[in-house]
Amino acid sequence: MAVSKEQLMELYREAVKASAFSYSPYSHFPVGAAILTDDGSVVTGANVENRSYGLTNCAERTAAFKAVSEGRLSFKAIAIAAPKADYPVGPCGACRQVLTEFADNDTPVIFGSREENVLVHTLGELYPFDSLHELASEKS
């Protein structure tokens, strides 16, 4: 299933809406994410901070874990919105690694600070040397 530019922008708008549910009292930097799953549903998440920063969870991982906990194990597109940023903010390394567990390298990722300031790349472009996929083939 190919994802159109219009679908990506709608997914980005869902990520913007999700950012309103961010719990970010320390950074004051809300982030929202929206994932289009194989079955056509959209699962959203927001960043959830903790005063122990290591226990903070990014919006992308919140959405991914929520999708998986609902039985959705394959992602077709990912959107990330950081409305208070001055520039498009891509997923951190931990999120990139988690997302590659459930999405192919050619999965589109749209991210930005507002609609007129988005970038679209594939997950493979954002995480080009994903050597952990070899482990997935071993568990089969």
C-alpha positions as CSV (number, residue, x, y, z in Angstrom):
1,M,0.0,0.0,0.0
2,A,1.6,3.2,-1.2
3,V,1.0,6.3,1.0
4,S,0.1,9.5,-0.9
5,K,1.3,13.0,-0.1
6,E,-2.2,13.8,1.0
7,Q,-2.3,10.9,3.4
8,L,1.0,11.9,4.8
9,M,-0.2,15.4,5.5
10,E,-3.3,14.1,7.2
11,L,-1.2,11.8,9.3
12,Y,1.0,14.8,10.2
13,R,-2.1,16.7,11.2
14,E,-3.0,13.8,13.5
15,A,0.5,14.1,15.1
16,V,-0.1,17.8,15.7
17,K,-3.4,17.0,17.5
18,A,-1.6,14.4,19.5
19,S,1.0,16.9,20.6
20,A,-1.7,18.7,22.6
21,F,-1.7,15.7,25.0
22,S,2.1,15.9,25.7
23,Y,3.1,15.8,29.3
24,S,6.2,18.0,29.1
25,P,6.4,20.1,32.2
26,Y,10.2,20.1,32.2
27,S,11.2,20.8,28.6
28,H,8.0,22.6,27.6
29,F,8.6,20.9,24.2
30,P,5.5,19.0,23.2
31,V,5.8,16.3,20.5
32,G,3.1,14.2,18.9
33,A,3.3,11.2,16.7
34,A,0.8,9.3,14.5
35,I,1.4,5.9,12.9
36,L,-0.6,4.5,10.0
37,T,-0.8,0.8,10.5
38,D,-1.2,-2.0,7.9
39,D,-4.9,-2.3,8.7
40,G,-5.4,1.4,7.8
41,S,-5.9,2.6,11.4
42,V,-4.1,5.6,12.9
43,V,-2.5,5.3,16.3
44,T,-1.3,8.4,18.1
45,G,1.0,9.2,21.0
46,A,2.6,12.1,22.8
47,N,5.9,12.5,24.7
48,V,5.6,11.8,28.4
49,E,8.3,13.3,30.5
50,N,9.4,12.4,34.0
51,R,11.6,14.3,36.4
52,S,14.0,11.4,36.0
53,Y,14.8,12.2,32.3
54,G,15.9,8.7,31.6
55,L,12.3,7.5,32.2
56,T,10.9,10.0,29.7
57,N,9.2,8.4,26.7
58,C,9.2,10.0,23.2
59,A,5.9,10.5,21.3
60,E,7.1,8.0,18.6
61,R,7.7,5.2,21.0
62,T,4.4,6.0,22.9
63,A,2.5,5.6,19.6
64,A,4.5,2.5,18.6
65,F,4.0,0.8,21.9
66,K,0.3,1.7,21.9
67,A,-0.1,0.2,18.4
68,V,1.7,-3.0,19.4
69,S,-0.4,-3.3,22.6
70,E,-3.5,-3.2,20.4
71,G,-2.2,-5.9,18.1
72,R,-1.0,-3.7,15.2
73,L,2.5,-5.0,14.4
74,S,3.2,-3.4,11.0
75,F,3.5,0.3,10.2
76,K,3.0,1.9,6.8
77,A,3.8,5.6,7.6
78,I,4.9,7.7,10.6
79,A,4.3,11.3,11.4
80,I,6.0,13.4,14.0
81,A,5.0,17.0,15.0
82,A,7.0,19.3,17.2
83,P,5.0,22.5,17.0
84,K,7.2,24.6,19.2
85,A,10.4,23.8,17.2
86,D,11.9,26.2,14.8
87,Y,12.8,23.4,12.4
88,P,11.7,19.8,11.6
89,V,12.8,17.5,14.4
90,G,13.3,13.9,13.4
91,P,13.1,10.9,15.7
92,C,15.9,10.2,18.1
93,G,18.1,7.1,17.8
94,A,16.1,5.0,20.2
95,C,12.9,5.8,18.4
96,R,14.4,5.0,15.0
97,Q,15.5,1.6,16.3
98,V,12.1,0.8,17.8
99,L,10.3,1.9,14.6
100,T,12.4,-0.3,12.4
101,E,11.2,-3.3,14.4
102,F,7.7,-2.7,13.0
103,A,8.3,-0.9,9.7
104,D,10.3,-1.5,6.5
105,N,13.1,0.7,5.3
106,D,10.9,2.3,2.6
107,T,8.3,3.4,5.2
108,P,7.8,7.2,4.8
109,V,8.4,9.4,7.9
110,I,7.0,12.9,7.8
111,F,8.2,15.3,10.5
112,G,8.1,19.0,11.1
113,S,7.3,22.0,13.2
114,R,4.3,23.1,11.1
115,E,2.6,22.1,7.9
116,E,4.7,24.4,5.7
117,N,7.9,23.2,7.4
118,V,7.9,19.4,7.0
119,L,10.4,16.9,5.7
120,V,9.6,13.5,4.3
121,H,12.2,10.7,4.4
122,T,12.1,7.0,4.5
123,L,12.9,5.1,7.7
124,G,15.9,3.6,5.9
125,E,17.2,7.1,5.1
126,L,16.9,8.1,8.8
127,Y,18.5,4.8,10.0
128,P,20.7,3.6,7.2
129,F,22.8,1.0,8.9
130,D,20.2,-1.1,10.7
131,S,22.2,-4.2,11.3
132,L,19.6,-5.5,13.8
133,H,17.3,-6.8,11.1
134,E,19.6,-9.9,10.9
135,L,18.3,-10.8,14.4
136,A,14.7,-10.7,13.2
137,S,15.4,-13.3,10.5
138,E,17.0,-15.6,13.1
139,K,14.0,-15.6,15.4
140,S,11.7,-17.0,12.6
